Amino acid sequence: TQSMLLNEQQLAPLSRAQPWAVNATSDNTGGTGLNSICQTDRFADKSGLGTLVRKFSAQGVPARTLVETVEISQDATKAKKSYLTTRNWFADCQAPRLRLLNTWKLSGLGDEAELMGFELTADSAIRRMTVGLARDNALTISMVAETENGNDVDPQVAGNVLAQALKRLCQSSAAGDHCKATPTLEASNPPPASDAKGFLAVVDLPAV
């Protein structure tokens, strides 16, 4: 339910000096359905049982936004595919001048979880993006936090907020019987690009 999504108070650690506000909450059936620069489809699981999307923004400077997405699959196997599809949106991102900088694994958070850090260089702005992904049983969660012309969020803090997102969903019937939300952050290799495993992808290259 919508009450299981993140709220403004739980985003406070991302930027202590900037209060957050909820802009919109939906089932992602309106508009384009694309909520981040790397997303290529409305749903990662097109046969899923439901989706919830909540968009936040922080007041003041620098400009900060966050999008939380929850997809509910029919079972854990389909959720695994949904998780991989969501991860591939970012691992294979084709957005010009976007570069993958860091990746982390999060153990102790659902069945699998990870963070990715990106930088987008534009003529008048530098956008930094932290993407958090988590899966527990039939649930797939993604969290995309963006900062324009400012310091990126701390990865440990981002991992803790992602853990809060999952913790709120542990009461859902789609979650597993042993839903875990105590993350340990560890630097990791980047996820493989789906079309050319082992080779450089567009997202690996610096802006020229």
N, C-alpha and C positions, 0 to 999 in steps of 0.2 A: 504494500500500500504506500501511498505518498508519505504517510507519517513515518515510514521506515527509511526515508532518504535523509541525507545530511541536512543540518540546519546551519544558520548563520554563526551560531556560537562555536560550533565544531570547526569552522574554518578560521577562527581567530588566530591560532598559532601560525598560520601561513604569513600573516602580516599584522603584527600586534597594533600598529599605529593606524590601521585602516579598517573601519567597520565594514562588514559584508552585508549584502542584501540579496534576497531571492528575486530574480527577474521573471522567471517563468518555470512552470512545471507542466509536463505534457506526456502523452503516450507516443510522441514522435510520429504521428500519422499526418500532421499538417506540414505545409511548406515543403522545402526540399528534403527535410529529414537529415541533412548533413550538418553536423554540429562542430566539426573540427576541420582543419585544413587538409588532413590526410585521409579523412573518411571518404570512402568511395560508394557505399551503399547505405540506404536508410537503416537496414537491420543487418547485423552479423549473422543472425539465425532467422532466415526468412520463414521457417516453419515454427518459430517460437510461440510460446503461450502469451507473451506480453512484454512490453517495454515501458520504462519510465525514464524521463530525462528531466534533470533540474539544472537551470542555469543561474549562476551567481555573478555578481560584480562587486568590486571593492571601491569604496569612496576614496577620493583623493588621488595623490600622485605617489608612485607610478600607477598607470592603468593596469588593473589586474582583473582577470575573469577566471571562472572555473565552471566546467560542465561535468556533471555526474550522470552516467548512463548505466542502467541496470537492465539486462536482458534475461528473460526466464525461458529456458529451453524445456523440452519435454522430459529429458533425462540427462544424466551426467555425461553420457557419450556425445550427445548433441551439443551440450554446453562446452565440452572440450573443443569441438570444431568451431564453435562460436568464439571461444577464447583465441584460438589460433588465427581465425579470420580477422579479429580485431587487432591482434598483434601484427599481422601482416600489413594492415593498413598503414601502420607506422614504420615497420621495418622496411617496407617497400615504397615509402612515401615518395611521390614524384613532384612534390611542390618545389618550384624553382628556388634556389638559394637557401633551402632548409638543410641543416646538417645535424646528424646524430652525433652527440658529444659523449654521453655517458650512459651506461646501463648498470642496473643493480638487480639482484635476485632478493626476494623477500621470503625467507623461510618462516614457518609458524603462522602463515596467513592463508587461510583457506587451503584448497588442494594445490594451488599454484598461484604465484604472484610475482610481479616484477615492476620496475620503474625504468623509464627512458628519459633522458634529457636532450633537448634539441635547441638549436639556435637558428633563427630566421633573420637574415640580413637584408634590409631594404634601404632605399635611398635616404629616408628620413627617420628610420627607427630600427632598433634591434629588438626583436621579440624572442623571448626565452620561454620554452614550453616544457613542462614536466608532465609526463604521461604515466599514470599508474593503472595497472591491470591486475585483477584478481578473479579467481574462480573458486566457487565452493558448490559441489554437487551440481545442481541444475542452474545455478546463478552465475552470470558473467558481469563483472563490474568494470567500468572504465572511468577514469578521472583525468581530465585534461585541464591543467592550470597554466595560464599564460600571463606573462609580465612584459609590458612594453617600456623600453628604456629605463630599466631598473634591475635590481638584483633578483636573481631567480630564487625560488623557494628552496630551503634546505632539504636535501633528499630524505633525511631521517624524519623531518617534520612531515613531508609529503607522505612518507610511508605510514606514519602514525595516523594521518587523516584518512588514508585509504583503509587502514585497519578499523577506524571508527565507522567508515561506510559499510564495511562487511559486518562489523559487530551489530549494527542496527538491523541488518538483514538476517542475522542468525536465528531470529525468532520466526522467520518465514518458513512455510512448509516446503519451499523449494531448496532450502539450505540443508546441509548434511547433518547427521546426528552428532558429529563431533566438530562443529564449526569452530575454527581457531582464528583468533584475532590478536596475536602477540608477535608482531613481526621482528625479525632480525635482518638487518640490511647488510649486504655484501656485494662488492663490485663484481661484475661478471662480463663475459664476452657479449658482444651484440647478438641479437637473435638473427638467425639465417634469413637471407632474402629468399622468398619462396620460388622465384623464377630462375635464380642463378646461385645456388648454394655454394659457398666457398669463394665467390667472386665479390668484388666491390660492387656496391649499388649506388644509385644516384645520391641517396641520403648520406653516404659515407664521404662525399667529396666536398671540399670547402668552396665557399662562394668566390667567384673570380670577378 
